[in-house]
Structures are given as C-alpha cells and as structure tokens.
Amino acid sequence: MKKLILFIFLPLLFLTSKGHAQYSPVQIFPTPQEILISTQTFIPSGYFLTGIKSVDADAIALLKEFLPISTQKKGTPLKIVMLNDKKEELKRSGAYRLTIQPKSILIEIVDGRSLFYAAQTIKQLVKRNDGGQILLNPCTITDYPDINFRGIVEGFYGQPWSFDDRIELLRYFGKLKLNTYIYGPKDDPYHRYPSWREPYPADEAKQIVALLTEASKNKVDFVWAMNPGRDIKWNAADSNAVLSKFESMYTLGVRCFALFFDDIAGEGTNSEKQAGLLNYINAQFVQKKGDVKPLLLCPTEFNRTASSTGVNAYLDVLGNLLDPSVMVMWTGDKVVGDITKENLQWVKSHIKRNPFIWWNFPVNDYVRDHLLMGPAYGLDKDVDNAMTGFVSNPMDKSEASKIGIFGVAMYSWNIKKYDPEKSWEEACRQCMPEAPIAFLTFCAHNSDPGPNGHNFRRDESVQIKPVIDVFSQSFKLGKYLEFEASQLNALFSQMAVAPTMIYSQSPNKRLIRQINPWLRQFELVGNAGKETMEMANAWINKDEMSTWQNYSAVTALFDSIQEVDRNFNKNDFQPGVKTASKVIMPFIQQVYKQVGNELLARHEDEMQSSSSQIYSNVEQLKTQPVSEREDEIVIVPVFQPIKIKPGEYVGIQTISNKKMNSISLNLPLSSDNWRLFESSVDGKTWNQLKVTKDEDDMESAIVSPDIRYVRMINNSPKEQTFFLMDFTLQTNKVEKLKPELLPYDKDLKTFQLLSSPNLLEIDCKGANEVLLFLSGVIGYVRVEAMPLNGDKYIIYQGGADFIKLPRILYPDATRLYVSGLSSQPIRIHEIVKK
C-alpha cells in the first residue's frame, strides 16, 4: 500500500516543477548485455581518432556532437578496431565492445552499425558537472542484439504517417538501436490495390529517396513492401509486374524488399503460387543484384487461429517450397495477441525456419477511439534464438507510438533483462521530459483498447484499481472510506491538471496535436471523478441538496465528454474519443448510477440497456464492437477475411429508443448466392429483406421502423468468406415518453422545461413528501399548495435546485403548483413522491 500512496501523492509535487530526476550512470537504453562501470567519474581532455582509417562517417559525426574530438593527434586516443571474438553473438551486425578509461577509449566493432551503436551508448554515458564540463565513468561494455532484425512495420489501416513523421521516427530508431523499418501502409495505393503495378509519382518517389537517406544515417534498413494479393493473376505478366516494380524501387535506392499477402481472399491466397512467385523474385532479382538483402514474406495465414490443417496445409506448403533464405512473418496465436515460446515452436515446425514476428502492438486501427500507450508486455523471455526478426505495428499516431516502440526496442535487444514496467516508465520520461509525471499519469489510463473483436485487452489504471475495488464495494453497502477516498481524490485532481501541464510544458507539438482529443477528454474525466467523489460524500452524509448539485455537475461533465466523443476524431470506421475506459470511467459511472437510483428509490430491474450490440454466432465476431452515433448504428469494420459456416449470421441488436430507417452494406468478396438479409422485432420471427445494389456495389434495404434485429445469414450448405467493411443501420431517435411525463420517468437525465408564467401541476394526494430535482434556476422557484377548500398558498419560494416538501407544509392540499421567475426556462428533471 505504501507504494500506491507514493504513486498518487508524490507526483503532485512534481507537477509544479520542471525539475528532472537524477539517474544512475548505469542506466543505458537498451540495456547492455554486459557492463562493468565505476561510480567514479573523470573529466576527459580532447580526443583524437586512431585505429581503423575507414569508419562510418555518421557514427563519427555523432561522436563529435558530445565529445571534444580533434583532427590532430593530441590529447587522449579514441581507438577504433575490429572486434575479434569467437562468440557467435559478437559477430552480429551492431555488436561492439566499449572500454572507457581516463587515458583512452577503445571501441571494438563488427561493422559501421556497431560504431554507431557504441556512439549512442557513449552519448548516454556523458554527463556534465555544474561548470558544464564533460564527465565520464570508467567502464567496459560488451553488447550485441538478441534479435537480428528489430524495428517496426508501418502496416496499419487508416491515414499513413506523413513524411515528417517518418523522418522523426527514423531518428528515434537510431537512438534505440532499432535497425528495421518496413514500409507497408495499407492505405498507400502504390503498396497495395489498386496501383501496386505502377511506379510512384515523382513527388512521392522523391520522398522515398529522402527517407532512404535518413534511414541510412541512422543505420536502419528501409524495407519496401508490396501487397499484390487482392487482384494478382498467377501468370507471367503479373510476375514481371512485381519484378518491374521492385526494379523501380531499386532505382530509387531500396535494397530490402517484402511481399505481403495478408488480409486477402480468393485466388491470391494460393500458397504454392505464392512460394513460386517468391522463389522467382529471389532468383531473378535478389540473387542477380547481389546487394539486395533476403526477401521477407507476410503470408495469408499469418497467425495460428487462421491457419489451415491437414494434407497440403497452407503453412506446410510454404515451408516445403519456399527458398530457405526467405523470411516469413508471424503474429502469434491470433491477429493481435501475446508472443509465446510454444507458438514460435509450433509455427517453426510448419514453415521450417524461425519466424519473423509482426507484433500487432500498439496498433489501434481496430479500436480507433482508443490510444494504446501502456507497457509492452506479453512477450515470452524464454525464446533464445527463436526469432529471425521482431517488429511492432504501431498506431497511426507516430509520436504516441513511441511509448510502445521503446518497449519493443528494449525487448528485442536484450530479452532476458527486459522489464516492461520500467521500460514503459522510461519511455514516458524520454518522450516528455518536461512534464514526465503528468505524461505518465495520462499514459497509465490510456492503455486498454476496450472491447474488440480480437479479445485483446491490456492492464489499465493498475495502481489505483485495488483502491477503487475496495471503495466501490464499501460504497455499495452505504459506507464511505475516507482513506481510499483521499487517494481517489488525489488521483482525479492529478488527472484533471495533467493535460494543462502537458500543454504548457512540452515542446513536442506533434505529439500534443496527435493526442489532443484524448487530453481534452482526460481533463473532463478527471473533473468528473472529483465531482463524483463529492457527490458520494454528500450522499453518505445525507445531504440531499449537495448530492443533487454534484449529481447535476457530473451530468454536465458527462454531456461535455459526449460532445468531445461526438465532435473529435471523426474517422470513418470508429469515431470517438475514449479515455480511462477500463477502470476509471466505469467506476465514475457506477457511483453516478447508484446515487441516481437511490435518490429516486429506483430498482435495478427498472433499468434498460442503453446501447445496441453485435448480434452474431460467428466465433470471430462475437466480441466485435458496435459504434452508436446520432443517426446510425455501425459494426466496427473487420479488415481480416471472415469465415462464416452454414446457418451462422452476423447483425445488430438495437435498443428501444431507436426507430429504424434503412440498412447499408459493403461486404467485399461476398457474392449474392449464399446469403440472406433478415429483420425481426423479437429475434424469433424473421422476415427477408429486399437488398438492392448500386453502381459502386454498395447494398441497401428499407427497414421497418419497429424492428430490433437485422442480420445476414449464410443460407448455403458451405462455409463462405467475406470482408465486413460496412454494416450500418440508419436510425432516428424516439422519445420514450411525452414531454409532460418526463418528470415522472425515473430518469434524472431527462427534463421538462418550465417557463414563466406557466405552472406545473403535481397531484400530491397520498404523498408524505415531494422532492423536486431542478436545474437552470436563475431567479426563484415558487411552490403553491391548493387545499380541498380554500385558496392557494405559498409553501416554498427560493433559488434552490433541490427542493424537499414534507407533508407538514401542506397538510390539507391535494395539488401543488410549481412556477418560476427566471431569466431562462427551468429544467424539471424529476418529481418524486414518497
């Protein structure tokens, strides 16, 4: 518990300061394989280079940025020699040994990349004293990567990174000793359908040349990938089209190539043909050029769940036919999931080589309303020499992706010493050193993707979750735990102020621009948490007026949260802005709901479902989220092919306050002869829908307003394959009750407007007490009682939002009349008669 208290309270001190933490001199990232370092420091004099005459110019330029290196042979020698060691790991590209002594620096290298990495290590070792003089610690470091190819694949759906994004990330990769950048954005038409056969236009080709130059400076292999599978024909013309496109990229300077056959269906998925094409390109292009690195393949069956079995299974065919030099990519047991030793061994037995891991993290193209900025964990550490390469597929937000990329860099360099939590904390500090605690706070509550079709969930709000669990259970029983409440209040205050700290202190405007909608939302959630705790405290103390005022404040903040969700991040697939959605928001909503129910003496069985949901018995789709907007309900698109068995279906189940208009569909590769579209009021009796198709192959159908279910069902005797790109119900919202009944609908969110000089009549017969829940009172409210015999008389006049009227004030009355003198209409949310 002490660790928790420090996490919550100490950061509040740091939020008011720009001071930076002091680190031990042994903190080098990635963690070296072997390091002996003294705690003593020395002030070096000038250095001169000696040893190998022809060395990497970029590495030397980097050394000169932070060491005083002279062109004359005066001062202290900095000697560069070839590394001569029998250990296989010390023969890998990038391996080096660094010895720093007061009278010399010795760098032993394998290649230019080794020298560049040694320079990156020295840069981290350099400190300065108060006088600005350089300080170094005597040390010996022997270092090498555990995995040969380490980096990222830009392989997500959605807006590709900009040129500037890529330049910045290539520099970041150099600092982290990552050596692989695979260019394969799904929405680049020259990488994929429809223009993979065509060369890049001149402007885009010029940018690729610039990226190649920057990649070379940072010792990163720029791998250009092509995905021709959607419309490829297995003939000489298309084989030569692939060869011709590779030639055009080679002319630009590309020396590393990949072929992707992921996320396709139909003719392009033939494993024998794929192997034949790869072998042809290998023989006619790679081997003939001589300076091109081995080919990389992303297969169609790139995870275990999607892999076929039996005689001539897809992966077995690849393993048997594919040239041994070709590397094969693999995402694990699922499209998005952890990487385990067992799974690596399983796929190796089929593809006859170590896999090249494509880890789908922190990519968020399947949950675009969330950010994934938590630790990179779920990676097996008992995997010595089991992977050819390891690359991360990041988010479309390049700067925000640095948190996950940092973890991948730490893991792939030194697997045994990888610590996900420490690496994550360091990544946050390095990405925002000006406001590290504020940024750590933000990232800690923006790490889970929410419900998704891959069933991939991440820990979120880890430190505070035990406190929330204890407080929630006690509050349900009518207890308010002061100690836990103080911790929650501290966290919510920290959340509310963190965005302001980030906005004001960080110079990284690209990062702020990318995460701005979530920062706005995060501040609102923090303030909602603060108001929720005040509301809970007031309710426990039986202060109904304060409870209602806090409840109204939380309601207003919920409205603001909904506005941000509606108006920001307007992508076509899953718009919206969700933050702190796994632990914090559910807690706030639960307390809000409990207090609202108890204010109205409402029971759980009176509550109705507030959202629509997926309606499917297809295993692949059971957890696929549904996005609800103002006038439509949409199944979030699925970019992998979906297999649907006979009798299986996929659709949407709606809620009662929606009135249906029509359905629109975009289901590529889904022919008309196997499927039916149906609708139902109760999910039992189904009626077939008449679907029409327009010139763009978009399908639509008119839907009866009162239906609650719409589905597509496989009506054939065979398993079928399709893509779910668009499944949308167009809707209109339906008011549940007439306006005059809203004050009695047991819903504090709804209201009836009361304007002067109008009156609202209340039947108070049999009521011992009447409660009025109001908002928007600017002026006063008057309540008058009408007895059976006699004239009306005033029983209340004032400006309160919550009014309690016990029977003693109107013992003989059968009617109450509410009126107001206010500069704006008064909202009457609820009238409760007890």
ZAMARGU-4260 file (C-alpha; in steps of 0.2 Angstrom, whole numbers, plus 5000, padded with zeros to 4 digits):
<rodrens>
0) 5000/5000/5000 | 5015/5012/5003 | 5020/5011/4985 | 5002/5016/4980 | 5002/5031/4991
5) 5019/5037/4984 | 5012/5035/4966 | 4997/5045/4969 | 5003/5059/4981 | 5022/5062/4976
10) 5018/5066/4958 | 5008/5081/4964 | 5024/5089/4970 | 5032/5086/4953 | 5018/5093/4943
15) 5023/5110/4950 | 5041/5109/4945 | 5051/5107/4929 | 5065/5098/4938 | 5072/5082/4931
20) 5076/5066/4940 | 5094/5061/4943 | 5098/5044/4936 | 5112/5031/4940 | 5126/5031/4927
25) 5122/5013/4923 | 5105/5017/4915 | 5108/5014/4897 | 5095/5010/4885 | 5093/4997/4878
30) 5101/4988/4892 | 5118/4981/4888 | 5122/4963/4888 | 5137/4965/4900 | 5143/4981/4909
35) 5156/4985/4922 | 5155/5003/4927 | 5163/5013/4941 | 5154/5026/4951 | 5169/5037/4950
40) 5170/5050/4936 | 5183/5059/4927 | 5184/5074/4916 | 5191/5069/4899 | 5203/5080/4889
45) 5202/5081/4870 | 5202/5065/4860 | 5209/5061/4843 | 5204/5046/4832 | 5215/5032/4829
50) 5214/5014/4823 | 5204/5009/4808 | 5205/5023/4795 | 5189/5020/4785 | 5175/5021/4798
55) 5156/5025/4797 | 5155/5044/4794 | 5138/5045/4803 | 5145/5037/4819 | 5160/5049/4819
60) 5148/5064/4816 | 5138/5058/4831 | 5153/5056/4842 | 5158/5074/4838 | 5142/5080/4844
65) 5146/5076/4863 | 5165/5073/4863 | 5179/5085/4860 | 5187/5076/4845 | 5202/5085/4837
70) 5208/5082/4819 | 5226/5082/4826 | 5234/5068/4836 | 5234/5077/4853 | 5226/5073/4869
75) 5218/5056/4873 | 5217/5042/4860 | 5199/5036/4854 | 5204/5020/4846 | 5193/5010/4834
80) 5197/4992/4830 | 5188/4977/4823 | 5180/4965/4836 | 5189/4948/4836 | 5179/4936/4847
85) 5174/4918/4844 | 5156/4920/4851 | 5143/4920/4838 | 5133/4934/4846 | 5148/4945/4845
90) 5148/4943/4826 | 5131/4950/4823 | 5129/4967/4815 | 5129/4980/4828 | 5139/4971/4841
95) 5153/4981/4850 | 5164/4981/4865 | 5167/4998/4873 | 5181/5002/4885 | 5182/5019/4893
100) 5197/5024/4904 | 5204/5041/4909 | 5218/5039/4897 | 5209/5031/4882 | 5193/5025/4874
105) 5193/5009/4864 | 5179/5004/4853 | 5179/4986/4845 | 5166/4984/4831 | 5159/4972/4818
110) 5153/4985/4806 | 5148/5003/4804 | 5132/4999/4813 | 5142/4993/4828 | 5152/5010/4829
115) 5135/5020/4828 | 5128/5010/4842 | 5143/5012/4853 | 5142/5031/4850 | 5124/5030/4855
120) 5130/5022/4871 | 5143/5034/4875 | 5131/5048/4872 | 5120/5041/4886 | 5136/5040/4897
125) 5141/5058/4895 | 5136/5069/4910 | 5141/5087/4914 | 5146/5095/4930 | 5139/5112/4936
130) 5153/5120/4926 | 5147/5112/4910 | 5162/5101/4909 | 5160/5083/4902 | 5160/5069/4915
135) 5163/5050/4910 | 5163/5034/4921 | 5177/5021/4918 | 5168/5006/4911 | 5168/4991/4900
140) 5153/4986/4890 | 5151/4971/4879 | 5135/4972/4869 | 5125/4964/4855 | 5107/4962/4850
145) 5097/4946/4854 | 5087/4948/4838 | 5095/4952/4821 | 5081/4962/4814 | 5072/4974/4826
150) 5060/4988/4822 | 5043/4992/4816 | 5031/4989/4801 | 5020/5003/4796 | 5007/4991/4792
155) 4991/4999/4799 | 4974/5003/4791 | 4970/5022/4790 | 4979/5038/4787 | 4998/5033/4784
160) 5011/5043/4793 | 5017/5059/4785 | 5034/5062/4778 | 5039/5072/4793 | 5033/5058/4805
165) 5043/5045/4796 | 5059/5056/4797 | 5057/5059/4815 | 5054/5041/4819 | 5069/5035/4809
170) 5080/5046/4820 | 5071/5039/4835 | 5075/5021/4829 | 5094/5026/4828 | 5094/5031/4846
175) 5086/5015/4851 | 5097/5004/4841 | 5082/4998/4830 | 5088/4993/4813 | 5072/4989/4803
180) 5058/5000/4796 | 5046/4990/4784 | 5036/5002/4773 | 5018/4994/4771 | 5004/5006/4775
185) 4988/4998/4770 | 4981/5014/4763 | 4995/5018/4751 | 4988/5013/4734 | 5006/5010/4727
190) 5010/4997/4740 | 4993/4988/4738 | 4977/4988/4727 | 4974/4996/4715 | 4991/5003/4710
195) 5004/4991/4715 | 5009/4988/4697 | 5013/5007/4694 | 5028/5017/4699 | 5027/5030/4712
200) 5023/5048/4706 | 5039/5059/4705 | 5035/5069/4721 | 5032/5053/4731 | 5047/5044/4724
205) 5057/5059/4729 | 5051/5057/4747 | 5056/5039/4747 | 5073/5044/4742 | 5074/5056/4756
210) 5068/5043/4768 | 5081/5031/4762 | 5095/5044/4766 | 5088/5047/4783 | 5087/5028/4786
215) 5105/5026/4781 | 5111/5039/4793 | 5103/5030/4807 | 5108/5013/4802 | 5090/5007/4798
220) 5086/4995/4784 | 5072/5003/4774 | 5061/4988/4768 | 5049/4992/4755 | 5034/4980/4755
225) 5021/4976/4741 | 5004/4968/4744 | 4998/4962/4727 | 4987/4948/4733 | 4970/4956/4731
230) 4970/4956/4712 | 4985/4947/4707 | 4984/4934/4692 | 4996/4920/4693 | 5004/4922/4676
235) 5020/4929/4668 | 5013/4946/4666 | 5010/4949/4685 | 5026/4940/4690 | 5035/4953/4679
240) 5024/4967/4685 | 5031/4963/4703 | 5049/4962/4696 | 5047/4978/4687 | 5040/4987/4702
245) 5054/4981/4713 | 5066/4987/4699 | 5059/5004/4700 | 5061/5004/4719 | 5079/4998/4717
250) 5082/5013/4706 | 5077/5024/4720 | 5089/5016/4732 | 5079/5002/4740 | 5089/4987/4745
255) 5077/4977/4756 | 5060/4970/4750 | 5045/4962/4756 | 5029/4954/4749 | 5013/4954/4759
260) 4999/4943/4756 | 4989/4947/4771 | 4971/4951/4773 | 4965/4944/4756 | 4954/4931/4750
265) 4952/4921/4733 | 4965/4917/4720 | 4979/4927/4729 | 4979/4915/4744 | 4986/4900/4734
270) 5002/4896/4745 | 5010/4886/4731 | 5008/4901/4719 | 5015/4912/4732 | 5030/4902/4735
275) 5033/4901/4716 | 5032/4920/4715 | 5044/4922/4729 | 5057/4910/4723 | 5056/4918/4705
280) 5059/4935/4713 | 5073/4928/4723 | 5082/4920/4708 | 5079/4934/4696 | 5081/4949/4707
285) 5089/4946/4724 | 5102/4934/4718 | 5106/4943/4702 | 5108/4960/4711 | 5120/4954/4724
290) 5117/4969/4736 | 5099/4966/4740 | 5095/4958/4757 | 5085/4942/4759 | 5066/4943/4755
295) 5053/4945/4768 | 5035/4937/4766 | 5020/4941/4776 | 5009/4925/4772 | 4990/4925/4771
300) 4989/4913/4786 | 4999/4924/4797 | 4993/4918/4814 | 4988/4901/4822 | 4969/4904/4823
305) 4968/4907/4804 | 4979/4893/4799 | 4973/4878/4790 | 4977/4860/4794 | 4978/4843/4786
310) 4986/4837/4770 | 4995/4851/4760 | 4990/4864/4773 | 4995/4882/4768 | 5010/4884/4780
315) 5017/4867/4776 | 5017/4871/4758 | 5026/4887/4761 | 5039/4878/4772 | 5042/4864/4759
320) 5043/4875/4744 | 5049/4892/4749 | 5068/4896/4747 | 5076/4894/4764 | 5083/4912/4763
325) 5066/4920/4763 | 5060/4926/4780 | 5042/4923/4785 | 5032/4934/4796 | 5020/4929/4810
330) 5008/4937/4823 | 5007/4923/4835 | 4991/4913/4840 | 4980/4927/4835 | 4980/4943/4824
335) 4983/4953/4840 | 4990/4944/4855 | 5005/4939/4865 | 5020/4931/4859 | 5024/4914/4867
340) 5038/4901/4865 | 5026/4887/4862 | 5018/4897/4847 | 5035/4901/4840 | 5040/4882/4841
345) 5023/4877/4833 | 5025/4889/4818 | 5043/4884/4815 | 5038/4866/4813 | 5027/4871/4799
350) 5037/4884/4790 | 5054/4876/4793 | 5063/4891/4799 | 5062/4904/4813 | 5048/4916/4811
355) 5050/4935/4809 | 5037/4942/4822 | 5025/4955/4816 | 5018/4960/4833 | 5002/4970/4832
360) 5005/4982/4846 | 5002/4996/4849 | 4992/4997/4833 | 4974/5004/4836 | 4966/5003/4819
365) 4953/4991/4826 | 4949/5002/4840 | 4952/5020/4833 | 4943/5028/4848 | 4957/5022/4860
370) 4975/5025/4862 | 4987/5011/4867 | 5000/5020/4877 | 5004/5007/4891 | 5018/4995/4894
375) 5023/4982/4880 | 5021/4966/4889 | 5015/4948/4884 | 5032/4944/4876 | 5040/4927/4881
380) 5058/4929/4888 | 5062/4911/4886 | 5065/4912/4867 | 5083/4911/4864 | 5087/4911/4845
385) 5069/4908/4841 | 5065/4923/4830 | 5073/4930/4814 | 5066/4947/4817 | 5054/4956/4828
390) 5044/4972/4823 | 5030/4981/4830 | 5015/4988/4821 | 5011/5005/4829 | 4997/5017/4829
395) 4993/5030/4815 | 4999/5042/4828 | 5018/5042/4826 | 5023/5051/4842 | 5011/5042/4853
400) 5018/5026/4846 | 5035/5030/4853 | 5030/5023/4870 | 5026/5005/4863 | 5041/5006/4851
405) 5053/5010/4866 | 5047/4994/4874 | 5050/4984/4858 | 5067/4991/4856 | 5072/4986/4874
410) 5064/4968/4872 | 5072/4964/4855 | 5090/4970/4860 | 5091/4961/4877 | 5077/4949/4880
415) 5082/4942/4897 | 5084/4959/4905 | 5068/4966/4898 | 5057/4974/4911 | 5040/4980/4903
420) 5036/4992/4918 | 5052/5000/4920 | 5054/5002/4901 | 5037/5010/4900 | 5041/5022/4913
425) 5057/5027/4905 | 5049/5029/4888 | 5036/5041/4895 | 5050/5051/4903 | 5060/5052/4887
430) 5045/5056/4877 | 5040/5071/4888 | 5055/5075/4900 | 5047/5092/4903 | 5031/5085/4911
435) 5036/5067/4915 | 5023/5063/4929 | 5009/5072/4920 | 5013/5061/4905 | 5015/5045/4915
440) 4998/5049/4923 | 4990/5051/4906 | 4998/5035/4898 | 4993/5025/4914 | 4975/5027/4910
445) 4976/5026/4891 | 4982/5008/4888 | 4967/4997/4886 | 4959/4995/4869 | 4942/4992/4876
450) 4930/4978/4870 | 4936/4972/4852 | 4934/4958/4840 | 4952/4951/4844 | 4948/4949/4863
455) 4965/4958/4866 | 4964/4968/4882 | 4978/4977/4892 | 4980/4982/4910 | 4975/5000/4914
460) 4974/5011/4929 | 4984/4997/4938 | 4990/5007/4953 | 4973/5013/4958 | 4962/4998/4953
465) 4964/4990/4971 | 4958/5006/4979 | 4943/5008/4968 | 4938/4990/4971 | 4938/4992/4990
470) 4930/5009/4989 | 4916/5003/4977 | 4912/4988/4987 | 4910/4998/5003 | 4900/5012/4995
475) 4888/4999/4988 | 4885/4995/5007 | 4882/5013/5011 | 4900/5016/5018 | 4912/5030/5013
480) 4930/5025/5016 | 4940/5041/5020 | 4957/5034/5017 | 4953/5027/5000 | 4943/5042/4995
485) 4958/5053/4999 | 4968/5043/4987 | 4955/5044/4973 | 4953/5062/4976 | 4972/5064/4974
490) 4972/5054/4958 | 4957/5063/4950 | 4965/5080/4954 | 4981/5074/4946 | 4971/5068/4930
495) 4962/5085/4929 | 4978/5095/4929 | 4989/5083/4919 | 4983/5090/4902 | 4987/5108/4907
500) 5004/5103/4912 | 5007/5094/4896 | 5000/5108/4885 | 5011/5121/4894 | 5027/5112/4896
505) 5030/5101/4882 | 5038/5107/4866 | 5033/5092/4856 | 5018/5100/4847 | 5017/5085/4835
510) 5013/5073/4850 | 5001/5086/4858 | 4992/5088/4841 | 4990/5069/4839 | 4983/5066/4856
515) 4974/5082/4859 | 4956/5075/4859 | 4961/5062/4872 | 4970/5076/4883 | 4953/5086/4882
520) 4943/5071/4887 | 4956/5066/4901 | 4954/5083/4909 | 4935/5081/4909 | 4936/5063/4916
525) 4947/5069/4930 | 4934/5083/4934 | 4920/5071/4933 | 4929/5060/4946 | 4932/5074/4958
530) 4913/5079/4957 | 4908/5061/4959 | 4918/5059/4975 | 4910/5075/4982 | 4893/5068/4977
535) 4897/5051/4985 | 4902/5060/5001 | 4887/5071/5001 | 4875/5056/4999 | 4883/5046/5013
540) 4881/5062/5024 | 4863/5063/5019 | 4865/5080/5012 | 4852/5078/4998 | 4854/5096/4991
545) 4873/5095/4989 | 4871/5077/4982 | 4859/5084/4968 | 4870/5098/4964 | 4885/5087/4962
550) 4875/5075/4953 | 4870/5089/4941 | 4888/5094/4939 | 4893/5076/4935 | 4879/5075/4922
555) 4885/5091/4914 | 4903/5084/4913 | 4896/5068/4905 | 4887/5079/4892 | 4904/5088/4889
560) 4913/5071/4887 | 4899/5065/4875 | 4902/5081/4865 | 4921/5078/4863 | 4917/5060/4859
565) 4905/5066/4845 | 4915/5080/4838 | 4933/5074/4838 | 4942/5060/4830 | 4930/5059/4816
570) 4937/5044/4807 | 4925/5033/4795 | 4927/5017/4805 | 4926/5020/4824 | 4925/5039/4828
575) 4925/5045/4845 | 4937/5048/4860 | 4938/5035/4874 | 4950/5038/4889 | 4952/5029/4906
580) 4938/5017/4899 | 4943/5001/4908 | 4943/5006/4927 | 4941/5025/4930 | 4925/5028/4919
585) 4916/5013/4924 | 4919/5017/4942 | 4913/5035/4940 | 4898/5029/4930 | 4894/5016/4943
590) 4894/5028/4958 | 4884/5040/4947 | 4871/5027/4943 | 4870/5021/4961 | 4867/5038/4968
595) 4854/5042/4955 | 4845/5026/4959 | 4845/5029/4977 | 4839/5047/4975 | 4824/5041/4966
600) 4822/5025/4976 | 4824/5016/4959 | 4827/4997/4957 | 4839/4989/4945 | 4826/4980/4936
605) 4818/4996/4930 | 4834/5000/4920 | 4835/4996/4902 | 4850/4993/4891 | 4857/5009/4885
610) 4867/5003/4869 | 4865/4992/4854 | 4876/4977/4852 | 4883/4964/4839 | 4871/4950/4836
615) 4881/4935/4829 | 4885/4917/4832 | 4901/4918/4822 | 4915/4915/4834 | 4927/4928/4825
620) 4913/4941/4828 | 4905/4938/4845 | 4915/4952/4853 | 4916/4964/4839 | 4911/4981/4845
625) 4897/4992/4838 | 4898/5011/4836 | 4882/5021/4840 | 4881/5038/4833 | 4867/5051/4831
630) 4858/5043/4817 | 4866/5026/4814 | 4872/5010/4822 | 4888/5003/4814 | 4898/4986/4816
635) 4916/4992/4818 | 4924/4986/4802 | 4935/4970/4801 | 4950/4970/4790 | 4953/4951/4790
640) 4943/4939/4780 | 4929/4932/4790 | 4924/4913/4788 | 4905/4910/4791 | 4898/4892/4792
645) 4881/4887/4786 | 4867/4894/4797 | 4879/4907/4805 | 4874/4925/4805 | 4880/4942/4809
650) 4870/4958/4813 | 4865/4971/4825 | 4853/4971/4840 | 4846/4988/4843 | 4838/4997/4859
655) 4820/5003/4861 | 4823/5022/4859 | 4829/5019/4841 | 4817/5019/4825 | 4825/5011/4810
660) 4826/5018/4793 | 4837/5008/4782 | 4852/4997/4781 | 4868/4999/4770 | 4881/4987/4767
665) 4899/4985/4760 | 4904/4967/4760 | 4918/4964/4748 | 4920/4946/4741 | 4903/4942/4747
670) 4893/4935/4732 | 4874/4936/4732 | 4871/4917/4731 | 4874/4911/4748 | 4867/4924/4760
675) 4850/4931/4766 | 4847/4948/4774 | 4833/4947/4788 | 4825/4958/4801 | 4815/4954/4816
680) 4805/4963/4830 | 4809/4949/4844 | 4823/4939/4837 | 4812/4924/4834 | 4801/4928/4819
685) 4812/4933/4804 | 4807/4942/4788 | 4818/4943/4772 | 4824/4960/4767 | 4825/4965/4749
690) 4843/4971/4746 | 4847/4982/4731 | 4865/4986/4724 | 4871/5002/4717 | 4884/5005/4704
695) 4898/5006/4717 | 4892/4988/4724 | 4885/4996/4739 | 4870/4987/4745 | 4855/4994/4755
700) 4837/4989/4761 | 4822/4998/4768 | 4819/4993/4786 | 4803/4993/4796 | 4804/5006/4810
705) 4799/4994/4824 | 4812/4981/4821 | 4825/4977/4834 | 4836/4964/4824 | 4845/4964/4807
710) 4856/4951/4801 | 4865/4942/4787 | 4864/4923/4787 | 4874/4910/4777 | 4860/4901/4769
715) 4871/4889/4759 | 4877/4872/4763 | 4896/4878/4763 | 4907/4889/4773 | 4909/4906/4765
720) 4922/4920/4766 | 4919/4939/4766 | 4925/4955/4772 | 4915/4966/4784 | 4919/4984/4778
725) 4902/4992/4782 | 4886/4986/4791 | 4876/5001/4795 | 4858/5004/4802 | 4852/5021/4799
730) 4840/5027/4813 | 4830/5040/4821 | 4829/5043/4840 | 4812/5041/4848 | 4807/5050/4863
735) 4802/5037/4876 | 4788/5047/4884 | 4778/5063/4881 | 4786/5079/4887 | 4773/5081/4901
740) 4778/5064/4908 | 4797/5067/4908 | 4797/5072/4927 | 4790/5055/4931 | 4800/5044/4920
745) 4813/5040/4934 | 4827/5046/4923 | 4837/5061/4930 | 4844/5065/4913 | 4828/5069/4905
750) 4819/5085/4909 | 4803/5096/4905 | 4806/5115/4903 | 4796/5127/4913 | 4795/5145/4908
755) 4786/5160/4917 | 4771/5162/4918 | 4767/5143/4916 | 4763/5132/4930 | 4767/5113/4933
760) 4753/5104/4942 | 4758/5090/4954 | 4745/5078/4961 | 4751/5076/4980 | 4737/5065/4986
765) 4744/5051/4997 | 4761/5058/4997 | 4770/5061/5013 | 4784/5070/5005 | 4788/5078/4987
770) 4805/5080/4980 | 4809/5092/4966 | 4825/5089/4956 | 4829/5105/4946 | 4842/5114/4936
775) 4845/5130/4927 | 4837/5141/4941 | 4842/5159/4938 | 4830/5169/4949 | 4817/5159/4960
780) 4805/5145/4960 | 4788/5146/4969 | 4778/5131/4975 | 4760/5134/4980 | 4748/5122/4988
785) 4729/5120/4984 | 4718/5113/4998 | 4701/5105/4995 | 4693/5120/5001 | 4701/5137/5001
790) 4714/5147/4991 | 4731/5143/4985 | 4745/5147/4997 | 4764/5148/4995 | 4774/5134/5004
795) 4791/5137/4996 | 4800/5152/4987 | 4819/5152/4983 | 4833/5148/4971 | 4837/5130/4976
800) 4840/5116/4963 | 4834/5103/4975 | 4818/5106/4985 | 4811/5095/4998 | 4792/5097/5003
805) 4786/5087/5018 | 4768/5085/5020 | 4768/5096/5036 | 4769/5111/5024 | 4753/5107/5015
810) 4743/5095/5027 | 4726/5099/5018 | 4732/5100/5000 | 4728/5089/4985 | 4738/5099/4972
815) 4754/5108/4971 | 4759/5121/4958 | 4777/5125/4953 | 4781/5141/4944 | 4796/5151/4942
820) 4803/5169/4939 | 4819/5165/4929 | 4829/5173/4915 | 4829/5156/4907 | 4817/5141/4907
825) 4819/5130/4922 | 4823/5112/4919 | 4812/5100/4930 | 4821/5083/4929 | 4811/5073/4941
830) 4797/5074/4954 | 4797/5061/4967 | 4783/5057/4978 | 4786/5047/4994
</rodrens>
